[in-house]
Amino acid sequence: MPKIFCVSDIHAHLDALEEALGRVKEKASEGDRLIFLGDYIDNGPDSGGVLRRIFELQKAYGPERVIVLRGNHEEMLLEWLDTFAGPAACRRDEYGWPLWSDWLDGDEDLQTLRSLIAESQFASFRSVMPDLSKENLNITAAKMVLENDRELIRWLRRLPYFYETETQIFVHAGIDEEAGDWWREGTPESTFAAKYPAAFGPFPKDIIAGHIGTASLSGDQDFHDIYWDGASHYYIDGTVYVSKCLPVLMYDEETGTYTSLSGGPISKRGVS
C-alpha cells in the first residue's frame, strides 16, 4: 500500500530539505505522496532555492503525488507583493496614508529578498536604497520579485490551504474544530495559515500540522521531532533554524501507523 510523507516549516533551509528528501527517497515507492505543509521562506539563507526546489518537484511528479500547501509566511509575502506591486498598489486609506505591509522590515539582512531576485537586481537595489523613501523602497523591491520569476509567484498564489484524505486533514496551522463537520466552510483562511494556540484532543479525522515548534509543545527545548497529543493531532515543525534538521512524518496507509523517519514510532513525548 502507498505511504504519505509529510514535511513542514522548511524556512529557507535548502540543505535540510535535501537531507529530508534523501530520507524520503530511501523509503518511497510507486504511488506514494509527499505533502509540504507551508512556511518555505524566511528565517533562513535560501528561500528562493527552497521554493524552486519544491516547485520543480511538483512539476516533475505532478500535483497528485507532490501536494504543496501554503503557510503564513507565504501569505505575508503575497500580501506584501499585492500591497506594493499589485493592481491596487499605492492605495491610500481614508486619511491619505499608504496601505502597508511590513514583510520587508522583517527580512533580516534582506536574505529572503536576495534569494528571490537576480544578483544584478539585488546589486541595483542596494545602490538605490539610500535615496528611496520607505514606501518606494518596498515598491522597488516588490516589482523586482515579480519581474524575476512571475511563474513562481503565480504558483504560490494557487497553493491550497489544506489537503484531505478519508482519515486526515493536512494543514499548515489548524482548522476551526468547533465547526465540526463544517470545518471546511467554517474555518477562516487566517486560521488555516496561522492558528494559535495549537489544538489538542480528539477530532473525527487526524490533523497533521506545522506552524508551532514541537520544542514548545513538548516543553522540552531540545525536542525537535514529531509531537503527537495522544489523540488526533500530529505536529511536525521541528524548528529547523535551531535544529538544522527537518522531521519527516511517514504514514503507512495499510497499517494506519505514523512513523518519524528520524525517531521511529510516534510516542506521546511531552504529553502529560
PAZAPA-4460 file (N, C-alpha, C; in steps of 0.05 Angstrom, whole numbers, plus 32768, in hexadecimal, padded with zeros to 4 digits):
% residues 272
    n_x    n_y    n_z   ca_x   ca_y   ca_z    c_x    c_y    c_z   seq   type   mol
   8011   7FE8   8000   8000   8000   8000   8012   8019   8000     1      M     A
   8008   802F   7FF4   8017   8048   7FF3   801B   8054   800F     2      P     A
   802E   8066   8010   8034   8074   8028   8031   8093   8023     3      K     A
   802E   80A1   8038   802E   80BF   8037   8046   80C9   8047     4      I     A
   8056   80DA   803B   806B   80E7   8049   8064   8105   804D     5      F     A
   806C   8110   8063   8064   812C   8068   807B   813C   8075     6      C     A
   807F   8154   806A   8094   8166   8074   8088   8182   8077     7      V     A
   8091   8191   808B   8087   81AC   808F   809C   81BF   8099     8      S     A
   8096   81D8   8096   80A7   81EE   80A2   80C4   81EB   809B     9      D     A
   80CA   81EC   8081   80E5   81E9   8077   80F5   8203   807B    10      I     A
   80E7   821A   807A   80F3   8234   8080   810E   8239   8073    11      H     A
   810F   8235   8059   8126   823D   8049   8140   822C   804E    12      A     A
   813D   8215   805A   8154   8204   8060   8155   81EE   804A    13      H     A
   8161   81F5   8034   8162   81E2   801D   8172   81C9   8023    14      L     A
   8188   81CB   8032   8197   81B3   8039   8187   81A0   8049    15      D     A
   8178   81AA   805D   8167   8199   806D   8151   818C   805D    16      A     A
   8146   819B   8049   8132   818F   8037   813E   8178   8027    17      L     A
   8155   817D   801C   8162   8167   800C   8167   814E   801D    18      E     A
   8170   8152   8036   8175   813C   8047   815B   812D   804D    19      E     A
   8145   813C   8052   812B   8130   8057   8121   8120   803E    20      A     A
   8125   812C   8027   811C   811E   800E   812C   8104   800A    21      L     A
   8145   8104   8013   8155   80EC   8011   8149   80D6   8023    22      G     A
   813F   80DD   803A   8133   80C9   804C   8118   80BF   8040    23      R     A
   810A   80D1   8033   80F1   80C9   8026   80F7   80B6   800F    24      V     A
   810B   80BC   8000   8112   80AB   7FE8   8119   808F   7FF1    25      K     A
   8126   808B   8008   812D   8070   8012   8114   805F   8018    26      E     A
   80FE   806C   801E   80E6   805E   8026   80D0   805E   8011    27      K     A
   80D2   8070   7FFD   80BD   8074   7FEB   80BA   805E   7FD6    28      A     A
   80A2   805A   7FCC   809C   8048   7FB6   8087   8053   7FA4    29      S     A
   8080   8046   7F8F   806D   804F   7F7C   8052   8055   7F89    30      E     A
   8047   806C   7F83   802C   8073   7F8E   802D   8082   7FA8    31      G     A
   8044   8085   7FB4   8045   8094   7FCD   8040   80B2   7FC8    32      D     A
   8038   80C0   7FDD   8033   80DC   7FDC   8046   80EB   7FEF    33      R     A
   804E   8103   7FE7   805F   8114   7FF7   804F   812E   7FFB    34      L     A
   804B   8136   8014   803B   814E   801A   804D   8162   8029    35      I     A
   804D   817A   801F   805B   8191   802C   8046   81A3   8039    36      F     A
   804A   81AA   8052   8036   81B8   8061   803A   81D6   8063    37      L     A
   804C   81E1   8054   804E   81FE   8054   8066   8209   8064    38      G     A
   8069   8223   8063   8080   8232   806F   809A   8228   8063    39      D     A
   809D   822E   8049   80B5   8226   803B   80CA   823D   803C    40      Y     A
   80C1   8255   8043   80D3   826C   8041   80D8   8279   805C    41      I     A
   80EB   828C   805C   80F1   829C   8074   8101   828D   8089    42      D     A
   8110   829B   8099   811F   8290   80AF   8136   827F   80A7    43      N     A
   813D   827E   808E   8154   826D   8085   8161   8279   806C    44      G     A
   8176   826C   8062   8187   8278   804D   817D   8276   8031    45      P     A
   816A   8264   802A   8164   8260   800E   8146   825A   8009    46      D     A
   8136   826F   800E   8119   826C   8009   8113   8265   7FEC    47      S     A
   8120   8274   7FDA   811B   8270   7FBE   8123   8253   7FB5    48      G     A
   8139   8249   7FBF   8142   822E   7FB9   812F   8219   7FC2    49      G     A
   8123   821D   7FDA   8110   820A   7FE4   80F6   820A   7FD3    50      V     A
   80EC   8222   7FCD   80D4   8224   7FBD   80D8   8217   7FA2    51      L     A
   80EE   821D   7F95   80F3   8212   7F7A   80F6   81F4   7F7B    52      R     A
   8102   81E9   7F90   8106   81CC   7F92   80EB   81BE   7F95    53      R     A
   80D9   81C9   7FA6   80BF   81BD   7FAA   80AE   81C1   7F91    54      I     A
   80B0   81D8   7F84   80A2   81DD   7F6B   80AA   81C9   7F56    55      F     A
   80C3   81C4   7F53   80CD   81B1   7F3F   80C5   8194   7F46    56      E     A
   80C5   818D   7F60   80BB   8173   7F68   809E   816E   7F60    57      L     A
   808D   8183   7F64   8071   817F   7F5D   806E   817E   7F3F    58      Q     A
   807D   818D   7F30   807C   818B   7F13   8085   816F   7F09    59      K     A
   8099   8164   7F16   80A4   814B   7F0D   8091   8133   7F14    60      A     A
   8085   8134   7F2B   8075   811D   7F34   8057   8122   7F33    61      Y     A
   804F   813A   7F2F   8032   8141   7F2D   8026   8148   7F47    62      G     A
   8011   8159   7F46   8004   8162   7F5F   7FF5   814D   7F6E    63      P     A
   7FF0   8135   7F62   7FE3   8120   7F71   7FF7   8112   7F83    64      E     A
   8010   8112   7F7C   8024   8104   7F8D   8035   8117   7F9E    65      R     A
   8038   8130   7F95   8046   8144   7FA5   8032   815A   7FAB    66      V     A
   8028   815B   7FC3   8014   816E   7FCB   8022   8184   7FDB    67      I     A
   801D   819D   7FD3   802A   81B4   7FDF   8015   81C7   7FEA    68      V     A
   8015   81CB   8004   8002   81DD   8012   8010   81F7   8018    69      L     A
   8000   820B   801E   800B   8225   8025   800B   8229   8044    70      R     A
   8020   8238   804D   8022   823F   8069   801F   825D   806D    71      G     A
   8022   8266   8085   801E   8282   808B   8035   8293   8080    72      N     A
   804D   8288   807C   8063   8298   8071   805F   829C   8053    73      H     A
   8053   8289   8045   804C   828D   8029   8036   82A2   8027    74      E     A
   8023   82A1   803A   800E   82B5   803B   8019   82D1   803E    75      E     A
   802D   82D4   8050   8038   82EE   8055   8047   82F9   803C    76      M     A
   8055   82E7   802E   8063   82F0   8016   804F   82F9   8001    77      L     A
   803A   82E9   7FFD   8026   82F0   7FE8   8018   830A   7FEF    78      L     A
   8012   830E   8009   8005   8327   8012   8017   833F   800C    79      E     A
   8031   833B   8011   8044   8351   800C   8045   8357   7FEE    80      W     A
   8046   8342   7FDE   8047   8347   7FC1   802E   8355   7FB7    81      L     A
   8017   834D   7FC2   7FFE   835A   7FBA   7FFD   8378   7FC3    82      D     A
   8008   837D   7FDA   8008   8398   7FE5   8019   83AB   7FD5    83      T     A
   8030   83A1   7FCB   8043   83B3   7FBE   8047   83AF   7FA0    84      F     A
   803C   8399   7F95   8040   8394   7F79   8027   8388   7F6B    85      A     A
   8011   8387   7F7A   7FF9   837C   7F6F   7FE9   8391   7F60    86      G     A
   7FD2   8388   7F55   7FC1   839B   7F46   7FB8   83B3   7F57    87      P     A
   7FB5   83B0   7F71   7FAD   83C6   7F82   7FC4   83D1   7F92    88      A     A
   7FDC   83CE   7F88   7FF4   83D8   7F97   7FF2   83F6   7F9A    89      A     A
   7FFE   8400   7FAF   7FFF   841C   7FB6   7FE4   8428   7FBD    90      C     A
   7FD1   8417   7FC5   7FB8   8421   7FCE   7FBC   8430   7FE9    91      R     A
   7FA9   8442   7FEF   7FAA   8451   8008   7F91   844B   8018    92      R     A
   7F94   844C   8033   7F7C   8448   8043   7F6C   8462   8044    93      D     A
   7F57   8462   8055   7F45   847A   8055   7F53   8493   8060    94      E     A
   7F6A   8490   806C   7F78   84A7   8076   7F8F   84AF   8064    95      Y     A
   7F92   84A1   804D   7FA7   84A8   803A   7FC1   849A   803F    96      G     A
   7FC2   8488   8053   7FDA   8479   8058   7FDC   8460   8046    97      W     A
   7FF4   8459   803E   7FF6   8441   802D   7FF0   8427   803D    98      P     A
   7FE3   8414   802F   7FDF   83FA   803B   7FFA   83ED   803F    99      L     A
   7FFD   83DC   8053   8018   83D4   805A   801A   83B6   805F   100      W     A
   8030   83AA   8058   8038   838F   8060   8055   8391   8068   101      S     A
   805C   8386   8080   8077   8389   808B   8088   8370   8086   102      D     A
   8081   8360   8072   8090   8348   806D   80AE   834E   8068   103      W     A
   80B4   8362   8058   80D0   8368   8052   80DF   8370   806B   104      L     A
   80D1   837E   807E   80DE   8386   8096   80E9   836E   80A6   105      D     A
   80DB   8357   80A4   80E3   8340   80B3   80F7   832E   80A5   106      G     A
   80FF   8336   808D   8112   8326   807D   812F   832E   8086   107      D     A
   8139   8320   8099   8154   8326   80A4   8169   8324   808F   108      E     A
   8179   833A   808C   818E   833C   8078   8184   8338   805C   109      D     A
   816A   833A   8058   815D   8337   803D   8164   831C   8030   110      L     A
   8168   8307   8041   8170   82EE   8036   815A   82E0   8026   111      Q     A
   8140   82E4   802F   812B   82D8   801F   8127   82E6   8005   112      T     A
   8126   8301   8006   8124   8310   7FED   813B   8309   7FDA   113      L     A
   8153   8307   7FE4   816A   8302   7FD2   8167   82E6   7FC5   114      R     A
   815B   82D3   7FD3   8158   82B8   7FC7   8142   82B7   7FB3   115      S     A
   8130   82CB   7FB2   811A   82CB   7FA0   811E   82DB   7F87   116      L     A
   8135   82E9   7F85   813B   82F9   7F6E   8157   82F3   7F64   117      I     A
   815D   82FD   7F4C   8178   82F8   7F41   818D   8309   7F4F   118      A     A
   81A6   8300   7F4E   81BB   830F   7F5C   81BE   832B   7F51   119      E     A
   81BA   832E   7F36   81BC   8349   7F2A   81A6   835B   7F35   120      S     A
   818E   8350   7F39   8178   835F   7F44   817E   8368   7F61   121      Q     A
   818A   8355   7F70   8190   835B   7F8C   81A5   8371   7F8E   122      F     A
   81B9   836F   7F7D   81CE   8384   7F7D   81C2   839F   7F76   123      A     A
   81B0   83A0   7F63   81A3   83B9   7F5C   8192   83C3   7F73   124      S     A
   8184   83B1   7F80   8173   83B9   7F97   8184   83C5   7FAD   125      F     A
   819A   83B8   7FB4   81AB   83C2   7FC9   81B6   83DE   7FC2   126      R     A
   81BB   83E3   7FA8   81C7   83FD   7FA0   81B3   8414   7FA3   127      S     A
   8199   840D   7FA0   8185   8423   7FA1   8177   8425   7FBC   128      V     A
   817C   8413   7FCE   816F   8413   7FE8   8172   842D   7FF7   129      M     A
   818A   843A   7FF8   818C   8452   8008   817B   8469   7FFD   130      P     A
   8173   8468   7FE4   8165   847F   7FD8   8147   847B   7FD7   131      D     A
   813D   8465   7FE1   8121   845F   7FDF   8112   8462   7FF9   132      L     A
   80FA   846C   7FF8   80E9   846C   800F   80E2   844F   8017   133      S     A
   80D7   844C   802F   80D0   8430   8037   80BB   8424   8024   134      K     A
   80A8   8434   801C   8093   842A   800A   809F   8422   7FEF   135      E     A
   80AF   8434   7FE4   80BB   842E   7FCA   80CF   8417   7FCB   136      N     A
   80DC   8414   7FE2   80EE   83FD   7FE6   80DE   83E3   7FE3   137      L     A
   80C7   83E1   7FF0   80B6   83C9   7FEE   80AB   83C5   7FD2   138      N     A
   80A3   83DB   7FC5   8099   83D9   7FAA   80AE   83CE   7F97   139      I     A
   80C6   83D9   7F99   80DC   83D0   7F88   80E3   83B3   7F8D   140      T     A
   80E4   83AA   7FA6   80EB   838E   7FAC   80D5   837B   7FA3   141      A     A
   80BC   8383   7FA7   80A6   8371   7F9F   80A5   836E   7F81   142      A     A
   80A9   8383   7F72   80AA   8381   7F55   80C0   836F   7F4B   143      K     A
   80D7   8370   7F59   80ED   835F   7F51   80E7   8341   7F55   144      M     A
   80D9   833B   7F6B   80D1   831F   7F6F   80BF   8315   7F59   145      V     A
   80AB   8326   7F52   8099   831E   7F3C   80A7   831C   7F21   146      L     A
   80B9   832E   7F1C   80C7   832E   7F02   80D9   8316   7F00   147      E     A
   80E4   830D   7F16   80F8   82F7   7F15   80EB   82DC   7F10   148      N     A
   80D4   82D7   7F1C   80C8   82BC   7F19   80AA   82BD   7F1D   149      D     A
   809C   82C6   7F09   807F   82C8   7F0A   8072   82AD   7F0C   150      R     A
   807D   8299   7EFF   8072   827E   7F00   8072   8273   7F1C   151      E     A
   8088   8277   7F2B   808A   826E   7F46   8075   827B   7F58   152      L     A
   8071   8295   7F55   805D   82A4   7F65   8041   829B   7F5D   153      I     A
   803B   8296   7F44   8021   828C   7F3C   801C   8271   7F49   154      R     A
   8030   8260   7F4A   802D   8246   7F57   8027   824A   7F75   155      W     A
   8035   825C   7F82   8030   8261   7F9F   8013   8269   7FA4   156      L     A
   8009   827A   7F92   7FEE   8284   7F96   7FD9   826D   7F93   157      R     A
   7FE0   8258   7F85   7FCD   8242   7F81   7FCE   822D   7F97   158      R     A
   7FE1   822F   7FA9   7FE4   821A   7FBE   7FCB   8219   7FCF   159      L     A
   7FC1   8201   7FD4   7FA9   81FE   7FE6   7FB1   8200   8003   160      P     A
   7F9C   8202   8014   7FA0   8205   8031   7FA1   81E9   803F   161      Y     A
   7F94   81D5   8033   7F94   81BB   8041   7F92   81A5   802C   162      F     A
   7F97   818D   8035   7F95   8175   8024   7F88   8160   8036   163      Y     A
   7F74   8152   802B   7F64   8140   803B   7F64   8124   802F   164      E     A
   7F67   8110   8040   7F63   80F4   8039   7F4A   80EA   8048   165      T     A
   7F44   80D0   8046   7F2D   80C5   8053   7F30   80C7   8072   166      E     A
   7F48   80C7   807B   7F4C   80C6   8099   7F5D   80DE   80A3   167      T     A
   7F66   80F0   8092   7F79   8104   809A   7F73   8120   808E   168      Q     A
   7F7D   8134   809C   7F7D   814F   8092   7F9A   8159   8095   169      I     A
   7FA6   8160   807F   7FC1   816C   807F   7FBE   818A   807C   170      F     A
   7FCB   8199   808D   7FC7   81B6   808D   7FDF   81C3   809A   171      V     A
   7FE5   81DD   8093   7FFC   81E9   809F   7FF9   81ED   80BD   172      H     A
   7FE3   81FA   80C5   7FE0   8201   80E2   7FC9   81F2   80F0   173      A     A
   7FB2   81F1   80E3   7F9C   81E3   80F0   7F81   81EB   80E3   174      G     A
   7F6C   81E1   80EF   7F51   81E6   80E6   7F40   81EF   80FD   175      I     A
   7F28   81F9   80F7   7F15   81FF   810C   7F06   81E5   8114   176      D     A
   7F10   81D8   8129   7F05   81BE   8130   7EE9   81C0   813C   177      E     A
   7EE2   81D8   8147   7EC8   81DB   8152   7EB2   81DA   813C   178      E     A
   7EBB   81DE   8123   7EA8   81DD   810D   7EA0   81C0   8106   179      A     A
   7EAF   81AC   8111   7EA8   8190   810D   7EAA   8189   80F0   180      G     A
   7E94   817C   80E6   7E94   8172   80CA   7E94   8189   80B6   181      D     A
   7E8F   81A1   80C0   7E8E   81B9   80AE   7EA8   81C8   80AF   182      W     A
   7EBE   81BB   80B7   7ED8   81C9   80BA   7EE2   81D5   80A0   183      W     A
   7EDC   81C9   8089   7EE5   81D4   8070   7ED9   81EF   806B   184      R     A
   7EBF   81F1   8070   7EB2   820B   806B   7EB6   821E   8083   185      E     A
   7EB9   8213   809B   7EBA   8224   80B3   7ED6   822E   80BB   186      G     A
   7EEB   8224   80AD   7F06   822C   80B5   7F0F   8244   80A4   187      T     A
   7F15   825B   80B0   7F20   8271   80A0   7F3C   826B   8095   188      P     A
   7F43   8277   807F   7F5D   8273   8073   7F73   8279   8088   189      E     A
   7F6F   828E   8098   7F83   8295   80AC   7F88   827F   80C0   190      S     A
   7F73   826E   80C6   7F77   8258   80D8   7F86   8241   80CB   191      T     A
   7F7F   823B   80B2   7F8F   8227   80A4   7FAC   822D   80A4   192      F     A
   7FB3   8247   80A0   7FCF   824E   809C   7FDD   8256   80B6   193      A     A
   7FCE   825F   80CB   7FDC   826A   80E2   7FCE   8265   80FC   194      A     A
   7FC0   824F   80FF   7FB2   8249   8118   7FC5   8248   8130   195      K     A
   7FBC   8255   8145   7FCB   8255   815E   7FB8   825A   8175   196      Y     A
   7FBB   824C   818B   7FCE   8236   8191   7FC6   821C   8183   197      P     A
   7FD7   8208   8187   7FD2   81EE   817C   7FBA   81E1   8189   198      A     A
   7FAC   81D0   817A   7F95   81C1   8185   7F9E   81A5   818C   199      A     A
   7F91   819A   81A0   7F96   817F   81A9   7F7C   8170   81AD   200      F     A
   7F7E   8156   81AF   7F66   8146   81B5   7F5A   8138   819C   201      G     A
   7F44   8129   81A0   7F39   8119   818A   7F2A   812A   8176   202      P     A
   7F2B   8121   815D   7F1C   812C   8146   7F16   8115   8134   203      F     A
   7F01   8116   8124   7EFA   8100   8113   7F10   80F7   80FF   204      P     A
   7F21   810A   80F7   7F38   8104   80E6   7F51   810C   80F4   205      K     A
   7F67   80FE   80ED   7F81   8107   80F6   7F88   8122   80E9   206      D     A
   7F94   8133   80F8   7F9D   814D   80EE   7FBB   814F   80EF   207      I     A
   7FC8   8152   80D8   7FE5   8154   80D7   7FEC   8170   80CF   208      I     A
   7FFC   817D   80E1   8001   819A   80DD   801E   81A0   80E5   209      A     A
   8026   81B8   80DD   8040   81C3   80E5   803C   81DC   80F6   210      G     A
   804A   81F1   80EE   8045   820C   80F8   8050   8212   8114   211      H     A
   804C   8200   8127   8055   8204   8143   806A   81EF   8148   212      I     A
   8082   81F8   8151   8098   81E6   8156   8092   81D0   816B   213      G     A
   809A   81B8   8165   8094   81A2   8177   80A4   81A4   8191   214      T     A
   80BA   81B3   8191   80C8   81B8   81AA   80B6   81C7   81BD   215      A     A
   80A7   81DB   81B3   8094   81E9   81C4   807D   81D8   81CD   216      S     A
   8073   81C8   81BB   805C   81B7   81C2   8063   81A1   81D6   217      L     A
   807B   8197   81D4   8084   8181   81E6   808E   818B   8201   218      S     A
   8094   81A4   8202   80A0   81AF   821A   80BE   81A8   821E   219      G     A
   80CA   819E   8208   80E6   8196   8208   80F4   81A5   81F2   220      D     A
   8106   81B8   81FA   8112   81C9   81E6   8125   81BA   81D3   221      Q     A
   812C   81A1   81DA   813D   8191   81C9   812E   817D   81B7   222      D     A
   8113   817E   81B9   8103   816B   81A9   80FB   8178   818F   223      F     A
   8103   816C   8178   80FD   8178   815E   80F3   8163   814B   224      H     A
   80E3   8150   8155   80D9   813A   8144   80BA   813D   8143   225      D     A
   80AC   8127   813C   808F   8127   813A   8082   8127   8155   226      I     A
   806E   8138   8159   8060   8139   8172   8043   812F   816E   227      Y     A
   803B   811B   817D   8020   8110   817C   8012   8116   8197   228      W     A
   7FFA   811F   8196   7FEC   8126   81AF   7FDE   810E   81BC   229      D     A
   7FE1   80F6   81B0   7FD5   80DF   81BB   7FB8   80DA   81B1   230      G     A
   7FAF   80ED   81A1   7F93   80EB   8196   7F94   80EE   8178   231      A     A
   7F8E   8106   816E   7F8B   810A   8151   7F9E   811E   8144   232      S     A
   7FB1   8128   8153   7FC2   813E   8149   7FDF   8136   8147   233      H     A
   7FEB   813A   8130   8007   8136   812B   8014   8150   8122   234      Y     A
   8028   8159   8130   8035   8172   8129   8052   816C   8121   235      Y     A
   805B   8179   810B   8074   8170   80FF   8088   8187   80FA   236      I     A
   8084   819E   8106   8097   81B4   8103   80AE   81B0   8117   237      D     A
   80C5   81A8   810D   80DC   81A2   811E   80EE   81B9   8123   238      G     A
   80E5   81D2   811C   80F5   81EA   8120   8111   81E7   8113   239      T     A
   8110   81E5   80F9   8128   81DF   80E9   813E   81F3   80ED   240      V     A
   8138   820C   80F1   814D   8220   80F5   815C   821D   810F   241      Y     A
   8152   820B   8121   8160   8204   8139   816D   81E8   8136   242      V     A
   815D   81D5   812C   8166   81B9   812B   8177   81B3   8112   243      S     A
   8173   81C3   80FD   8180   81BE   80E3   8177   81A4   80D6   244      K     A
   8161   8199   80DF   8157   8180   80D4   8138   8181   80D2   245      C     A
   812D   8175   80BE   8110   8175   80BA   8104   8159   80C2   246      L     A
   80F1   8159   80D4   80E3   8140   80D9   80D4   8137   80C0   247      P     A
   80D2   811E   80BB   80C1   8113   80A5   80AD   80FF   80B1   248      V     A
   8094   8105   80AE   807F   80F3   80B7   8078   80E0   80A1   249      L     A
   8077   80C6   80A6   806F   80B2   8093   8056   80A4   809D   250      M     A
   8042   80A2   808B   8029   8094   8092   8026   807C   807F   251      Y     A
   8022   8065   808B   801E   804C   807C   8000   8048   8079   252      D     A
   7FF6   804A   8060   7FD9   8049   805C   7FCE   802D   8061   253      E     A
   7FDF   8018   8060   7FD5   7FFD   8065   7FD1   7FF8   8082   254      E     A
   7FE4   8000   8092   7FE3   7FFA   80AF   7FD7   8011   80BF   255      T     A
   7FD5   8029   80B3   7FCB   8040   80C1   7FDD   804A   80D7   256      G     A
   7FF7   8046   80D4   800B   804E   80E8   801C   8065   80DE   257      T     A
   8023   8076   80F1   8034   808D   80EC   8050   8087   80F7   258      Y     A
   8064   808F   80E7   8080   808B   80F0   8090   80A4   80E9   259      T     A
   80A2   80AB   80FB   80B6   80C0   80F6   80CE   80B4   80E9   260      S     A
   80D6   80BE   80D2   80EE   80B3   80C4   8108   80B9   80D3   261      L     A
   8107   80C8   80E8   811F   80CD   80F8   811D   80BF   8113   262      S     A
   8105   80B7   811C   8103   80AD   8137   80F2   8094   813B   263      G     A
   80E8   8088   8126   80D9   8070   8129   80BC   8075   812F   264      G     A
   80AD   8062   813B   8090   8066   8140   808B   807F   8151   265      P     A
   8075   808B   814B   806E   80A4   8159   8065   809E   8176   266      I     A
   8071   80AC   8188   806A   80A9   81A4   805E   80C3   81AE   267      S     A
   8052   80C2   81C6   8045   80DA   81D1   805A   80EA   81E1   268      K     A
   806F   80F1   81D3   8085   8101   81E0   807A   811B   81E9   269      R     A
   807D   8121   8203   8074   813B   820D   8057   813D   8215   270      G     A
   8047   8128   8211   802B   8128   8218   8028   811E   8235   271      V     A
   801B   812E   8245   8017   8125   8261   7FFE   8114   8264   272      S     A
***
